[in-house]
């Protein structure tokens, strides 16, 4: 007896960068995909939850996390180009850099 493999995929509240990326991957793999999002564009992506700035967010002892972040930054242009091609519109990737503001002595450069 073999297990039935479902041919549809649905997600509730997954309209952010990660949820939509997963939905896109499932659709590209042949799944019938439905995304239910009661407030499109208002998840973590709205507040830069998907922003990749590994160097400015690095802390001593988190070298492995920094390496993962740098690898992610390197992969984004190809991913954004594929999204743009699939959507027929610009994905909006801006790789120009990040502005970092010191908010006190603890965060100011030494």
Protein Blocks (a to p, Z undefined) as FASTA:
>chain_A
ZZdddfbdcdehilbfklmmmmmmmmmnopacddddfbghiammlnopmpccfklmpceh
ilmmmmmmmmmmmmmmmmmmmmmmmnopaehiafkbccdddfbjklpcZZ
